[in-house]
């Protein structure tokens, strides 16, 4: 059995460090690489509005930020800039730009940033494009919320053309250009690795996975029916599910609203996820520790405990 890969979630760790101390996140990424972790993940918002906390702010500040459960003042630094800093101090660690809200940017400009970071890091970039959930954020940036899914689909097609070479042309409902030259391109001929995910495996998500996906990162646990549907769609497209990275996670069990969760119970679901085909697992350090100097030791403990569970 191949050893599971772990992704250190660097977003939302503000119980361990101030929202302006971004060098701490870079240090943690380097410590994670030294400890044997596979990747560091950073998510994003560009701005937040009142709808960020419409359902009430999370009870324990260590919980994951979800639609409607966060303070609009939550810090969200630029994921790509932060990952570029991490790329400069690491050599093996993959750089997971999770929840890149693609429709809020022009696809050519975003492709330039993604391709440059991927080339700079020699192919270590992983991108998870998403449409996200905040109407306030879309309104602030002047992008129609109701069309976000169709916008993303056009962007994905544009990127696939750009990675192949210049000149490139495109004519769609939202974007149009003719004979643009795009150099330098990403590290690989087919661009950065792409993950896709969501709360459920709806048709549009399934199509994106089949056409462009290198990884499936669901929010929560997919049902057996969803996994079977995914496998059927891959087979119909002539693709092998074994080539699709399956990204799972850990869920903490907080004893109260003020304390960290114990690590061992959060890892107990990993063997079951491995049996389902999941190979990669995300974990957020602030859910389990408060010491900003303890990230390296925490990462080593995660690996050691998981190895023991799977042995």
N, C-alpha and C positions, 0 to 999 in steps of 0.2 A: 504494500500500500504506500502510495506517495504521501509524504508528510503534508498536513494542511498548511496553507499559506495564511499569514495574518496581515491585516491592514490596520494601521493605527489611525483612528479617526482624530484629526487635529482640530476640527471645528467644534465650537460649543464647550470648550474646556475652561470656562471663565471662573469656575470655582477654584482652579489651580493657579491661574495667572490673570493679570489685568488684560483687558481687551486691547490695550495699546502695546503690550509686550510681545510683539510678533517674533523677535529673535528667540524667545523661549520655545515657540513652536518649531522653529528651524532646528534648535538644539535637540528637541525631542525626536524629530525625524532622524537625525543622525544617530542618536542613541538607539532608536528602533532598528535601524539598519545594522548597527554593531551587534545588537542582540539576536539578529536572525529574522526579523520581520521582513515581509515581502514588499510592502507598500505603505505609503502615507496618503491619507485622503483628506481633501479640503472641499467643502461645499460652499455655496454662495447664495447671497441675495445682493442686489445692487442697492435697493432702498427697501424699507418696510413702512407700512402705514398702519392705521388702527386695526385693520382686519388681522394683523399678525397675532393679536391676543383676543380675538373675538370670542373664543370659547373658554377663556380663562387661562391665566398663566400657569404653566406646569407647577405642580406642588413641590417637587424636589428639583432644584435648579440643575441637577446632574442628569435629568431625563433628556431624551432626544427631543430636539426641536421638531415639531410637527405642524401641519397647517392649523393655525388658529390658537396655538398654545404658548406663544412666546411673547416676551416684552418687545415692543417695536424698537427699543433702544439696544437690543442684542447686537454685539459687534459682528460684522460680516466682512472681513477684509477681502481684497481681491484674491480669488483662488489662484489664478494663473500667475500673478506676480509672486505670491507666496510660494507656489510650487517651483517657480524659477529660482528663488533663493535656496530652496531645498535641493534642487538639482545641482547647484554649485558646490554643495558640501557633502554630497553623497555620490556613489558610483554605481550601485546596484539597485537601490530602492526604486520601485515603480512609483510614479506620480499620478495619483488618481484624482482627477478633477471631477468630482461628483456633483450632480445637480447643477450643471452648467445651464443656465436659463437662456438657451440659444435664441428664442424668438425676440429677446430684448436687444439683440445686436444684429447688424447687417452681416449676412453669411460670409461675404468676402473679407470683411475686417476681422471677424472671429476666426476664420480659417487662417488668416495671417498669424494671429497670436498662437493658435493651436499648433500650426505647422512649425513655427519658429521654436516653440518650447519643445516639441517632439524632436526636432533636429538637434537642438542644443543638448538635450539629454540622451541623445543617441537611441531614440525609440522607446524611452521609458514612460511616455505619457499614456495614460488611460483617460478617456473622456466619456462621461455619462451625460449626454444631452437630455434635457427635460423641458417640459412646458411649465412646470411648477403650478402654484395654486393661488397666488395673491392678486386679486383684482386691483388692489391699491397700487401695487408695484407696477403692473402693466399700465394703469392710468397715468402714473407719474412719468412714465417713459413714452407715452403716446402710442402704445401698441395695442391693437384690438384684442382683448382677452378671449373673445369667442372664437377667434381665428388662429389661436396659438398652435393648435395641433397641425393644421394645414400649413402654417408657416414653417414649422419644424420639418415637416416632410419635404418641403421644397429645399430647405437648407441642407438636409442630408443628401439629397440628390446633387445639389451644387457641389458639396464637398467631395463626393465621390468622383465627380468630373475633374475638379481641381487637382486631386492627388494624381490623376492619370497623366497630366501634362498640359502644356499650353500650345496654341491658344484655346480658350474655353468660351463657349457661348451657352446661354440659357434663356428660355422664355417661359415664364410661369405667371400665376395670378398675382404674386406678391413681389417677385424680383425678375428683372430682365437685364441682360447685358450681352454684348457681342464681342468676340475676339479679345478677351482679356488675357494677359500674360501674368502668370503667378509663379514666381521663383524667389527664393528657393522653396521647394516643396517639403513635405514631411519626411521623416527618416525612412519609412517604408513606402514602397510604391502604392500601397492601398491606404496610406494614412495612419493616424494613431489608432490604437485599439479602442473599440467602442463597447461600452456597457449600456444596457437599457434596463429600466425597472419601473415598477409602479405598484399600486395596491392590489391590482388584479390584472390578469392577462387578457386585456381587451384586444379587439381585432387590430387596431392601429399599432399597439405595442408589439403584438405578435409579428406583424408585417415588418416592423423595423428590426426586430431581432433576426428574422430570416434573411432580410436583405443586407443588413449592415452589421449585425451584432457579433461581437467576440465574447461577450459575457452577459449573463442574466443576473441582475441584482434586484430581486423583488423587495418590496417593503412589507416585511412579515413573511410568513410561510406560504408558498404556493400550495394549492391543493393537488392531490394526486391526479385529478382530472385535468388541471392546468398543465402539469408536467407532461402528461400523456399527449395533450393537444400540441404542446410545443414540439415534442419528439416527432409526432406525425407530420407537422408542418415542415420540420427540417428535412425529414426523409423525402417528402414530396418535392422539395426544392433541390434535392441531390446533395444536401449537406449532412455531415455527421455530427450528432449531438456531442460526441466525445471531444469535438473541437470547441465547444462552447463552455467557457469558464462559468461555473456556478458559484455565486457569491452569497454566502449566508451571514449569520451574525450571532451575537450574544445578547441576551436580555437580562438586565440586572433585576434583582429582587431587593428593593430598598427596605430596610427595617423601619424607617420613618422618613419624614420629610426633610430631615437635616443631615442625615448620615450617608456615607458611601455604602455600596452594596458589597457583600462578600463575593469574592471571585469564584470559588469552586462551584456553587450552584449555577452560575451563569454559563459555565463551560459544559455542564452536564448534557446539553442538547447536541453537542458537536458530533458525537458518534452517530446519532440518529440522522443528522444532516449529511454526514459523510456517506452513510448507507443510501441516501437519496441521490447521491451524485454531487453534492456540494464539496468544493475543494478549497475555497477561500473564505475567510471569516473576518468581519469587521468588529473592532472593539474600541471603545472610547475610554481612555484612562481615567478621566475625572469621575466616572461612575464607580470606580473601585478604589481610588487613592486620592489623597489631598496634597501629597508632597510633590512639588514641582521638580525636585531633585531625584525622585524615585521612578521616573519613567523607564529608564533602562532596566532596572531590576524588575519592574512590573512586566515588561515585555518578556524577559527571560522566564519569569514565573508562568506566564501564559503558555509559553511553548513547553515548558517542563510538565506542567499539569496536563496539557492536552496529550502529550506523548504518553503519559501514564494512563490516561483514559482509553487510548486507542491501542495500547500494547496487549 
